[in-house]
């Protein structure tokens, strides 16, 4: 079939995404290195519920908070003085960030020893899978180039194309395979086929992972607050 636009291709694919598990569809998310056409973020609802028991609401977390969560994620107790030396931010900004993350139940803070440690990831990280998609109607090489940029934050970066000629499809498969990309083809308005899947896990510890995680928690908190008002 002939697609009217890339937008149409994207929207039809989104409509076909299985809803058998909790999943958040995000569009044009700023990643600091491009904006994927689609981000599919799978998550654990029970962890969201657990987080909401400690969530304080308030303003969106700042960029330094996401960087600090990623920094602490693979460490044990860390001296606050070490954290201050590791970030290009004022000491007061780091101290404020530590306080806010502790208040939100994301880190433990030992004031007496001046140490910080992230909470157990299985208790605070709800995101279980992140898939990124770049869609193009004909510029398959450009789609691959864009999709490759997203491998810094996910192992599942995919190219989404319409049904194309066998020769172009074979070239696309070859290029995607060599770069570790996934490939999905829309056969028609009601059918898609996944031709390549990633060989590695899709979760990579980055500030963006924690940004997506906290966005899910914040949206769940706001939805619950709205329901209570109604």
C-alpha positions in Angstrom: 0.0 0.0 0.0 1.0 3.7 -0.4 1.3 5.5 2.9 0.2 9.2 3.0 2.9 10.2 5.4 5.4 9.0 8.0 2.9 10.3 10.6 0.4 7.8 9.2 2.9 5.0 9.3 3.8 5.7 12.9 0.1 6.1 14.1 -0.9 2.8 12.5 2.0 1.0 14.1 1.1 2.5 17.5 -2.5 1.3 17.1 -1.2 -2.2 16.6 1.1 -2.4 19.7 -0.1 -5.2 21.9 -1.6 -4.1 25.2 -1.0 -7.3 27.1 1.3 -5.6 29.6 1.8 -2.1 31.0 3.3 0.1 28.4 3.7 3.8 27.8 3.9 5.2 24.3 5.9 8.4 24.0 6.5 10.6 21.0 9.4 12.8 20.0 11.2 12.6 23.4 14.3 14.8 23.6 17.2 12.5 24.3 20.0 15.1 24.0 21.0 13.3 20.8 17.9 13.3 18.6 14.1 12.7 19.1 12.9 9.1 18.3 9.6 8.9 16.5 8.4 6.5 19.1 9.5 5.3 22.5 7.8 2.3 24.0 8.4 2.1 27.7 7.3 -1.1 29.5 7.0 -0.9 33.2 6.2 -2.9 36.4 2.9 -1.5 37.7 3.5 -3.0 41.2 6.7 -0.9 41.6 4.7 2.2 40.5 2.2 1.5 43.2 5.0 1.0 45.8 6.6 4.3 44.7 3.4 6.2 45.1 3.3 5.4 48.8 6.4 7.6 49.3 6.0 10.0 46.4 5.7 13.7 47.4 4.7 15.1 44.1 5.9 18.6 43.4 7.9 19.8 40.4 9.6 17.7 37.9 13.0 16.4 38.8 15.9 18.3 37.4 18.5 17.1 35.0 21.2 16.9 37.7 18.9 14.5 39.7 18.7 12.1 36.8 22.5 12.2 36.4 22.9 11.6 40.1 20.6 8.6 40.0 22.5 7.1 37.1 25.8 7.8 38.9 24.7 6.1 42.1 23.0 3.2 40.4 26.0 0.9 40.3 27.6 2.1 43.5 27.4 1.4 47.2 27.7 4.1 49.8 29.4 7.2 48.3 30.8 10.2 50.2 29.0 13.4 49.5 32.4 15.1 48.9 33.1 12.6 46.2 29.7 13.3 44.5 30.4 17.0 44.6 33.8 16.5 42.8 32.1 14.4 40.2 29.5 16.9 39.0 29.8 20.3 37.3 27.4 21.9 39.7 27.7 24.0 42.8 28.0 22.3 46.2 24.7 23.8 47.3 23.0 22.4 44.2 24.4 18.9 44.9 23.3 19.1 48.6 19.8 20.2 47.5 19.6 17.4 45.0 20.7 14.8 47.7 18.0 16.1 50.0 15.2 16.0 47.4 16.1 12.5 46.2 16.1 11.3 49.8 12.8 13.0 50.4 11.3 11.2 47.3 12.5 7.8 48.7 15.0 7.3 45.9 18.2 7.3 48.0 19.4 6.7 51.5 21.3 9.5 53.2 23.5 9.1 56.3 23.8 12.7 57.6 26.2 11.8 60.4 28.7 10.0 58.0 27.8 12.3 55.1 27.2 9.3 52.7 24.5 8.6 50.1 23.3 5.4 48.4 20.6 4.7 45.9 17.7 2.5 47.1 17.5 -1.1 45.9 16.7 -0.8 42.1 14.1 -3.5 42.3 12.1 -1.2 44.6 12.3 2.1 42.7 13.0 1.3 39.0 9.7 0.5 37.4 10.9 0.6 33.8 11.6 -2.9 32.4 12.1 -2.3 28.7 12.7 0.7 26.4 12.2 0.4 22.7 13.1 3.3 20.3 11.8 3.6 16.7 12.8 5.7 13.8 10.2 5.7 10.9 10.8 6.5 7.3 8.8 5.9 4.1 11.8 5.7 1.7 15.0 7.1 3.3 16.0 3.9 4.9 19.7 4.8 5.2 18.8 8.0 7.1 16.4 5.9 9.3 19.4 3.6 10.1 21.6 6.6 10.8 19.1 8.1 13.2 18.3 4.7 14.9 22.0 4.1 15.5 22.2 7.3 17.6 19.8 5.9 20.1 21.9 2.9 21.0 23.5 4.9 23.8 20.3 4.6 25.9 18.7 1.4 24.7 19.7 -1.9 23.2 16.4 -2.0 21.3 16.7 0.7 18.7 14.6 -0.1 15.7 13.9 1.1 12.1 10.3 1.2 11.1 9.6 1.0 7.4 6.7 0.3 5.1 6.6 -2.8 2.8 9.6 -2.2 0.5 11.2 -4.0 -2.4 13.1 -7.2 -1.8 16.4 -5.6 -2.9 16.1 -2.6 -0.5 14.8 -4.8 2.3 17.9 -7.1 2.0 20.2 -4.1 2.1 18.4 -2.7 5.1 18.6 -6.1 7.0 22.3 -6.3 6.3 22.9 -2.7 7.5 20.7 -3.1 10.6 22.4 -6.4 11.5 25.9 -4.9 11.3 24.9 -2.0 13.5 22.9 -4.0 16.1 19.6 -2.4 15.2 16.1 -4.0 15.1 13.9 -3.8 12.1 10.1 -3.7 11.8 8.1 -3.6 8.6 4.5 -2.5 8.2 3.0 -4.9 5.8 -0.3 -3.0 5.6 -2.5 -0.9 7.9 -3.3 -3.9 10.1 -0.1 -6.0 10.0 3.5 -5.5 11.0 6.4 -8.0 11.1 9.5 -7.8 13.3 12.4 -8.9 11.1 15.3 -8.2 13.5 15.4 -8.2 17.3 18.2 -7.0 19.4 20.9 -9.3 20.8 21.4 -7.4 24.0 19.2 -6.1 26.8 17.3 -2.9 26.2 17.9 -1.4 29.6 21.0 0.7 29.9 21.7 2.8 33.0 21.6 6.4 31.8 20.1 9.7 33.0 17.4 9.2 30.4 16.3 5.9 31.9 15.7 7.6 35.3 14.0 10.5 33.6 11.5 8.1 31.9 11.1 6.2 35.2 10.2 9.3 37.2 7.9 10.6 34.4 5.9 7.4 34.8 5.7 7.8 38.6 4.8 11.5 38.3 2.0 10.8 35.8 0.6 8.0 37.9 0.6 10.4 40.9 -1.1 13.1 39.0 -3.7 10.7 37.6 -4.5 9.4 41.1 -4.8 13.0 42.4 -7.2 13.9 39.6 -9.4 10.9 40.4 -9.5 11.9 44.1 -10.6 15.4 43.1 -13.4 14.1 40.9 
